[in-house]
């Protein structure tokens, strides 16, 4: 049995067994990434789509995704890849050196680097590290779009390679995170360490009606972020019915604007999303 030391689940895996993320497996007595270099999504996106509003605005970034995730959000917007173990997916093979070359070729179209996104990129930790080193060799930028469930030691090794990140802070109660199969304190530690390191950090909270949309919760979330850096951008985004959560209406636009007003009591930059 081998224990994975990447995220808070710390999965103990027998030979051939996959972790909760469905992307990492025990082979030959060690944990390997079955999804290494298996690309399900590749696109040149506006940087604002990550979303990053205060990091090279107006630029583009080559965005890459694979499959797997270490959370189980019942409203997942990318469930076809995030909840997959790779079987039945159309996934092309792409070595890090080829992605880095492609990122360089796309400079003429405004590309500034490579973004690891679409599914949870930290379950492809070795692949992200290998790509990120090559991107930095080309004097380009690395962007991580993540749920922030990485443990402190792998995060420490990754941070020097990441120039900017958007972290999903999905709510601000342990009960809510348990519903998602996550751990709030791990995510808070991730954000805190990234900010202290000096990485450009922006945070996104998807506001789900009746779950994490209370005035008090959002104001406490914003106040905590402000205790790290008042200029840390927060994106409050509307929920739309997805995956297993089809019994709720989309978040009212007025509710997003109300919560954004509360968050601005603490934070300089608050953005309404999907409105």
matplotlib code that plots the C-alpha trace (Angstrom):
import matplotlib.pyplot as plt

x = [0.0, 1.2, -0.2, -0.5, 0.8, -0.6, -3.9, -5.8, -7.4, -4.0, -5.4, -3.9, -3.8, -3.2, -1.4, -3.6, -6.0, -6.9, -7.3, -10.4, -9.2, -9.4, -6.2, -3.5, -2.9, -0.5, 1.8, 4.9, 4.7, 4.5, 1.9, 1.8, -0.3, -2.3, -3.5, 0.0, 0.0, -3.6, -5.2, -9.0, -9.2, -6.9, -7.8, -6.4, -8.5, -8.8, -7.0, -10.3, -11.9, -9.8, -11.0, -8.1, -9.0, -5.8, -3.1, -2.1, -5.6, -6.4, -4.0, -4.6, -3.3, -3.1, -5.3, -4.9, -6.9, -6.9, -9.3, -9.8, -10.6, -10.1, -13.5, -17.0, -19.0, -22.5, -22.9, -19.7, -19.7, -17.0, -18.2, -17.5, -13.8, -13.5, -15.4, -13.9, -11.2, -10.2, -12.1, -14.3, -12.7, -11.2, -7.8, -4.8, -1.3, 0.8, 4.3, 5.3, 7.9, 5.3, 2.9, 5.7, 6.6, 2.9, 2.7, 5.7, 4.3, 1.1, 2.9, 2.0, -1.7, -1.2, -0.4, 1.5, 2.0, 0.1, -2.9, -3.6, -7.4, -10.8, -10.4, -8.4, -4.8, -3.0, -4.0, -1.6, 1.1, 4.1, 2.8, 2.1, 5.6, 7.3, 5.3, 5.8, 9.6, 9.6, 7.3, 9.6, 12.6, 10.8, 10.2, 6.4, 3.8, 2.2, -1.4, -3.1, -6.9, -7.5, -9.7, -6.7, -6.8, -3.0, -1.0, 1.7, 4.8, 3.8, 2.5, 5.9, 7.6, 5.1, 4.8, 8.1, 6.8, 3.4, 2.9, -0.8, -3.7, -7.4, -8.5, -12.0, -12.9, -16.2, -17.8, -16.8, -18.1, -16.8, -20.3, -20.5, -17.1, -18.1, -21.0, -18.4, -16.0, -13.5, -11.7, -12.0, -8.8, -6.7, -7.9, -7.5, -3.9, -3.3, -4.5, -2.6, 0.7, 0.3, -0.4, 2.5, 4.8, 3.9, 2.0, -0.7, -3.9, -7.5, -10.4, -13.7, -16.8, -19.7, -22.9, -25.3, -28.8, -29.7, -26.2, -23.5, -25.4, -25.9, -24.9, -22.9, -21.0, -19.9, -19.0, -16.9, -15.2, -14.4, -13.1, -10.8, -9.4, -8.9, -6.9, -4.4, -4.5, -7.3, -6.4, -6.9, -9.6, -12.8, -15.1, -18.7, -20.3, -23.9, -24.8, -26.7, -28.2, -25.5, -24.7, -26.6, -28.0, -31.0, -33.5, -32.4, -32.9, -29.9, -28.7, -30.7, -28.6, -29.7, -28.4, -24.9, -24.9, -26.0, -23.3, -20.7, -21.7, -21.1, -17.8, -16.6, -16.8, -13.6, -12.1, -11.0, -11.7, -14.9, -16.3, -19.8, -19.6, -22.1, -24.5]
y = [0.0, 3.5, 6.8, 9.8, 13.0, 15.4, 16.6, 16.4, 13.0, 11.3, 8.3, 4.9, 2.9, -0.8, -1.8, -0.8, 1.3, 4.8, 7.7, 9.8, 12.1, 9.2, 10.4, 9.1, 5.3, 3.0, 1.3, -0.7, 0.6, 4.3, 6.8, 7.8, 10.1, 8.1, 11.4, 12.7, 14.4, 13.3, 16.5, 16.8, 20.6, 23.1, 26.6, 30.1, 32.1, 35.7, 36.0, 37.4, 34.0, 32.3, 34.6, 37.0, 40.6, 42.2, 40.1, 41.3, 42.4, 42.2, 39.4, 35.8, 32.5, 29.0, 26.9, 23.2, 20.6, 16.9, 14.8, 14.1, 16.1, 15.6, 17.2, 16.0, 19.2, 18.1, 21.2, 20.7, 22.6, 20.3, 17.0, 15.1, 15.5, 16.4, 13.3, 11.0, 8.3, 8.9, 5.9, 6.8, 10.3, 11.7, 12.8, 13.6, 13.1, 16.2, 16.2, 19.3, 20.4, 20.5, 22.6, 25.0, 25.3, 25.9, 28.6, 30.3, 30.1, 31.8, 34.9, 36.6, 36.2, 37.8, 34.7, 35.2, 31.6, 28.5, 28.1, 24.8, 24.7, 23.1, 20.1, 20.3, 20.7, 19.8, 16.1, 16.4, 17.8, 16.3, 17.4, 20.9, 21.2, 19.9, 22.3, 25.2, 24.9, 24.9, 27.9, 29.9, 29.0, 30.8, 33.8, 33.3, 33.0, 30.1, 30.4, 27.9, 27.7, 25.4, 24.4, 24.9, 21.5, 20.9, 20.2, 22.6, 20.6, 20.1, 23.7, 25.0, 23.2, 24.5, 28.2, 29.3, 28.1, 29.8, 33.5, 33.8, 31.7, 31.8, 29.8, 28.6, 29.4, 27.6, 28.8, 29.7, 26.9, 23.4, 22.0, 23.4, 22.0, 18.5, 18.6, 19.1, 16.4, 19.1, 20.7, 24.5, 24.8, 23.2, 25.8, 28.7, 27.6, 27.3, 30.9, 32.3, 30.7, 31.8, 35.4, 35.4, 34.0, 36.9, 35.1, 37.0, 35.5, 36.1, 34.2, 33.0, 32.0, 30.4, 31.6, 28.7, 29.7, 28.3, 26.9, 29.6, 32.8, 34.2, 37.8, 36.8, 34.0, 36.2, 39.0, 36.8, 35.3, 38.8, 39.9, 36.9, 37.6, 41.3, 40.1, 38.7, 41.6, 44.1, 44.3, 40.6, 40.4, 38.4, 37.2, 36.4, 34.2, 33.1, 29.5, 27.8, 24.3, 21.7, 18.0, 16.6, 19.9, 20.6, 21.5, 25.1, 28.2, 30.3, 32.7, 36.0, 38.8, 41.1, 38.7, 38.7, 42.6, 42.7, 40.3, 42.2, 45.4, 43.6, 42.2, 45.7, 46.8, 44.7, 44.3, 46.9, 44.7, 42.7, 41.5, 40.1, 37.1, 35.4, 38.3]
z = [0.0, -0.9, 0.5, -1.8, -0.2, -2.7, -1.3, 2.0, 1.2, 1.5, -0.3, 0.8, -2.4, -3.1, -6.3, -9.2, -7.2, -8.2, -5.7, -5.2, -8.0, -10.4, -12.1, -9.8, -9.3, -7.5, -10.0, -9.0, -5.4, -6.3, -7.1, -10.8, -12.9, -15.4, -16.9, -17.6, -20.9, -21.7, -22.9, -23.1, -23.7, -25.4, -26.3, -26.5, -24.0, -22.9, -19.5, -18.1, -18.7, -16.1, -14.4, -13.8, -14.0, -12.7, -14.3, -17.8, -18.8, -22.5, -23.1, -24.0, -22.5, -23.9, -21.6, -21.1, -19.2, -18.6, -16.4, -12.8, -9.6, -5.9, -5.0, -5.8, -6.3, -7.2, -9.4, -11.3, -14.6, -16.2, -14.9, -18.1, -17.5, -13.8, -12.7, -15.2, -14.9, -18.5, -19.9, -22.9, -23.2, -26.4, -25.1, -27.2, -26.1, -25.6, -24.2, -22.1, -24.6, -27.4, -25.3, -24.4, -28.1, -29.0, -26.3, -27.8, -31.3, -30.1, -28.8, -32.1, -31.1, -27.7, -25.7, -22.5, -21.4, -20.3, -18.0, -16.2, -16.0, -17.0, -14.6, -11.3, -12.5, -9.2, -9.7, -12.7, -10.4, -12.2, -15.6, -14.4, -12.9, -16.1, -18.3, -16.0, -16.0, -19.8, -19.9, -17.6, -19.7, -22.5, -20.3, -20.3, -17.6, -15.8, -14.5, -12.2, -11.9, -8.9, -6.0, -3.7, -2.1, -2.4, 0.8, 2.0, 0.9, -2.8, -2.8, -1.5, -4.5, -7.0, -6.0, -7.6, -11.0, -10.8, -11.7, -11.1, -9.9, -9.5, -6.4, -5.9, -2.3, -2.6, 0.6, 4.2, 6.3, 7.0, 6.5, 3.0, 2.1, 3.5, 1.0, -1.8, -0.4, 0.5, 3.4, 4.1, 6.2, 3.5, 1.0, 3.4, 4.0, 0.3, -0.3, 2.6, 1.6, -2.1, -1.0, 1.4, -1.3, -3.6, -6.3, -8.0, -6.5, -7.4, -5.7, -7.1, -5.1, -7.0, -5.1, -4.8, -3.6, -0.2, 0.3, 0.6, -0.3, 3.2, 3.9, 7.0, 5.2, 2.3, 4.5, 6.7, 3.6, 2.3, 5.7, 5.9, 2.4, 3.4, 6.4, 3.9, 1.4, 1.0, -2.7, -3.3, -6.1, -5.4, -8.1, -7.0, -9.7, -10.4, -10.1, -12.9, -12.6, -13.6, -13.1, -10.1, -8.9, -11.2, -8.4, -7.9, -10.0, -11.1, -8.5, -8.8, -10.4, -7.6, -5.0, -6.6, -6.6, -3.0, -1.9, -3.9, -2.0, 1.3, 0.1, -0.9, 2.7, 3.1, -0.4, -3.0, -6.0, -6.2, -9.5, -10.4, -12.6, -15.0, -14.6]

ax = plt.figure().add_subplot(projection="3d")
ax.plot(x, y, z, "-o")
ax.set_aspect("equal")
plt.show()
